[in-house]
Amino acid sequence: MKEVKFGRIAGPFRYPPFLTLQVSSMGLVPKKDGDVRLIQHLSYPENNSINDFIDKDHCSVQYSSVDEAACLINRHKTFARLSQCDVKAAFRLLPIAPHDFDLLGRKF
């Protein structure tokens, strides 16, 4: 209900809001501070998940390494400026296209 309150998800619904609704399981992952993070298993079931149908060449996440940052600093010398931040809800900031809403169903 916290996610609904903040407008991050919609529902609960008495009936599926889309004829093509895909439902993924939910899970809890422990965080370093002792709290838990709610996740949606978009990689389950194996070989038939939402993620299995996404072209890896078009959609992937790759984090920069410390070595890459050092190379950029070295290349730009005195013009280099760095910052680092930890966004508490980073993946909640990713927009979801309305035509993909039916891919993100969850059931409790």
C-alpha angles and dihedrals in degrees: 000000000000090000091049091048092055092047094245094123135016128229160352093225127195089213130021108278092216131042089220096047113155113203123207128189123253131228144178122235120194116242126213092252092058094258123112133239121221111228135183114223099228088162093061134126094038114245092008104056131119089254092053089067096051116099105240090209091063103036124036138124121228122174122214118247128228088248091057090051091050091052091051091049091049093048095049097036112178093011093060118114123178136195135170129196138174112218107205094211100027098151091047087065092064110103118232117214110237090234087062097052091099090063094062105061119144131191130200 
